[in-house]
Amino acid sequence: MQIRRMTEKDLDQVLIIEQQIFPDPWSRKSFEYEVTQNAFGIPLLLEKAGDIIGYAIVWRVYEEFHIANFAIKPEYQGKKIGTQFLESILSLRGSCKFALLEVRESNDRAIGLYEKFGFKTILKRPRYYRNGETALVMQKIFSETPQTVNK
Ligand SMILES: CC(C)(COP(=O)(O)OP(=O)(O)OC[C@H]1O[C@@H](n2cnc3c(N)ncnc32)[C@H](O)[C@@H]1OP(=O)(O)O)[C@@H](O)C(=O)NCCC(=O)NCCS
C-alpha cells in the first residue's frame, strides 16, 4: 500500500467512495478547495496496486491536527487497513500538540478505532449532523513529536 497526495484528477473516484459511505458526503467543491487551495490542508490517498482504497483530509492548524475526513473503501473495511492508515496519518502531525475530530455517535467502528489510538471524547455536539445526530468531539494529546515528518 502506498500513500500519496490527492490531486484534482483523483476526485471522480474519491467522490464515488464518499457518496457510497457518508450520509452527508462532502461536495466536489469542498474536495477541490482541499487539493488546490487550503494552505493548512493535507489531502491524502491510500492506494493498492494503483486503486484508491482510502483517503483522508487533515488540517495542520498551528497546535491542532484536525482529521476532517477519513475513509476506507467499503470492500476494504474491517481488515485493519484503517488502523495502518491512521497510524501513518498521525505521523504527519509535526509539532502539533493534539489531534481533534468529530464522529457520529452511532459510528461504533470509527469510535473503536480512535479509542484504540488514545482518542477521548471531550464534548458532544447535539444535532451536529443533518439527520439530527450528535457528534462526539474526540481528542488525542500528543506526548512527543515524531522523528520523521513527511508532508
Ligand atoms: C472507520 C473506518 C475508517 C475504519 O477503518 P477500517 O479499516 O474499517 O478499520 P480497522 O479494520 O482497522 O479496525 C479498526 C478498529 O475499529 C474497531 N472496531 C471495528 N469494528 C468495531 C465495532 N463494531 N465496534 C467497535 N469498534 C470496532 C476496533 O478497535 C478495530 O481494531 P481491532 O480490530 O484491532 O480491535 C472505516 O470503517 C470507514 O471508512 N468507515 C466509513 C467512513 C467513516 O466512518 N469514517 C470515519 C468518519 S469520522
Ligand as a Chemical Component Dictionary entry (heavy atoms), coordinates in Angstrom:
data_LIG
# 
_chem_comp.id                   LIG 
_chem_comp.type                 NON-POLYMER 
_chem_comp.pdbx_formal_charge   0 
_chem_comp.three_letter_code    LIG 
# 
loop_
_chem_comp_atom.comp_id 
_chem_comp_atom.atom_id 
_chem_comp_atom.alt_atom_id 
_chem_comp_atom.type_symbol 
_chem_comp_atom.charge 
_chem_comp_atom.model_Cartn_x 
_chem_comp_atom.model_Cartn_y 
_chem_comp_atom.model_Cartn_z 
_chem_comp_atom.pdbx_ordinal 
LIG C1  C1  C 0 -13.966 3.907  10.195 1  
LIG C2  C2  C 0 -13.005 3.308  9.184  2  
LIG C3  C3  C 0 -12.082 4.379  8.625  3  
LIG C4  C4  C 0 -12.143 2.254  9.925  4  
LIG O1  O1  O 0 -11.278 1.613  9.014  5  
LIG P1  P1  P 0 -11.240 0.010  8.934  6  
LIG O2  O2  O 0 -10.140 -0.378 8.012  7  
LIG O3  O3  O 0 -12.593 -0.475 8.610  8  
LIG O4  O4  O 0 -10.876 -0.332 10.445 9  
LIG P2  P2  P 0 -9.927  -1.498 11.020 10 
LIG O5  O5  O 0 -10.194 -2.804 10.314 11 
LIG O6  O6  O 0 -8.533  -1.006 11.010 12 
LIG O7  O7  O 0 -10.496 -1.621 12.509 13 
LIG C5  C5  C 0 -10.122 -0.656 13.397 14 
LIG C6  C6  C 0 -10.704 -0.827 14.765 15 
LIG O8  O8  O 0 -12.060 -0.467 14.764 16 
LIG C7  C7  C 0 -12.615 -1.027 15.927 17 
LIG N1  N1  N 0 -13.840 -1.684 15.546 18 
LIG C8  C8  C 0 -14.106 -2.390 14.428 19 
LIG N2  N2  N 0 -15.386 -2.768 14.430 20 
LIG C9  C9  C 0 -15.919 -2.293 15.568 21 
LIG C10 C10 C 0 -17.196 -2.335 16.150 22 
LIG N3  N3  N 0 -18.210 -2.967 15.541 23 
LIG N4  N4  N 0 -17.383 -1.726 17.341 24 
LIG C11 C11 C 0 -16.376 -1.070 17.960 25 
LIG N5  N5  N 0 -15.148 -0.996 17.451 26 
LIG C12 C12 C 0 -14.925 -1.605 16.274 27 
LIG C13 C13 C 0 -11.622 -1.944 16.548 28 
LIG O9  O9  O 0 -10.941 -1.238 17.565 29 
LIG C14 C14 C 0 -10.705 -2.183 15.373 30 
LIG O10 O10 O 0 -9.428  -2.504 15.777 31 
LIG P3  P3  P 0 -9.080  -4.031 16.224 32 
LIG O11 O11 O 0 -9.594  -4.907 15.137 33 
LIG O12 O12 O 0 -7.573  -4.010 16.329 34 
LIG O13 O13 O 0 -9.770  -4.248 17.530 35 
LIG C15 C15 C 0 -13.740 2.604  8.009  36 
LIG O14 O14 O 0 -14.519 1.553  8.520  37 
LIG C16 C16 C 0 -14.597 3.550  7.206  38 
LIG O15 O15 O 0 -14.141 4.141  6.229  39 
LIG N6  N6  N 0 -15.878 3.682  7.579  40 
LIG C17 C17 C 0 -16.811 4.567  6.873  41 
LIG C18 C18 C 0 -16.375 6.026  6.931  42 
LIG C19 C19 C 0 -16.183 6.515  8.336  43 
LIG O16 O16 O 0 -16.956 6.212  9.230  44 
LIG N7  N7  N 0 -15.129 7.323  8.535  45 
LIG C20 C20 C 0 -14.826 7.925  9.810  46 
LIG C21 C21 C 0 -15.577 9.182  9.943  47 
LIG S1  S1  S 0 -15.210 10.024 11.457 48 
# 
loop_
_chem_comp_bond.comp_id 
_chem_comp_bond.atom_id_1 
_chem_comp_bond.atom_id_2 
_chem_comp_bond.value_order 
_chem_comp_bond.pdbx_ordinal 
LIG C1  C2  SING 1  
LIG C2  C3  SING 2  
LIG C2  C4  SING 3  
LIG C2  C15 SING 4  
LIG C4  O1  SING 5  
LIG O1  P1  SING 6  
LIG P1  O2  DOUB 7  
LIG P1  O3  SING 8  
LIG P1  O4  SING 9  
LIG O4  P2  SING 10 
LIG P2  O5  DOUB 11 
LIG P2  O6  SING 12 
LIG P2  O7  SING 13 
LIG O7  C5  SING 14 
LIG C5  C6  SING 15 
LIG C6  O8  SING 16 
LIG C6  C14 SING 17 
LIG O8  C7  SING 18 
LIG C7  N1  SING 19 
LIG C7  C13 SING 20 
LIG N1  C8  SING 21 
LIG N1  C12 SING 22 
LIG C8  N2  DOUB 23 
LIG N2  C9  SING 24 
LIG C9  C10 SING 25 
LIG C9  C12 DOUB 26 
LIG C10 N3  SING 27 
LIG C10 N4  DOUB 28 
LIG N4  C11 SING 29 
LIG C11 N5  DOUB 30 
LIG N5  C12 SING 31 
LIG C13 O9  SING 32 
LIG C13 C14 SING 33 
LIG C14 O10 SING 34 
LIG O10 P3  SING 35 
LIG P3  O11 DOUB 36 
LIG P3  O12 SING 37 
LIG P3  O13 SING 38 
LIG C15 O14 SING 39 
LIG C15 C16 SING 40 
LIG C16 O15 DOUB 41 
LIG C16 N6  SING 42 
LIG N6  C17 SING 43 
LIG C17 C18 SING 44 
LIG C18 C19 SING 45 
LIG C19 O16 DOUB 46 
LIG C19 N7  SING 47 
LIG N7  C20 SING 48 
LIG C20 C21 SING 49 
LIG C21 S1  SING 50 
# 
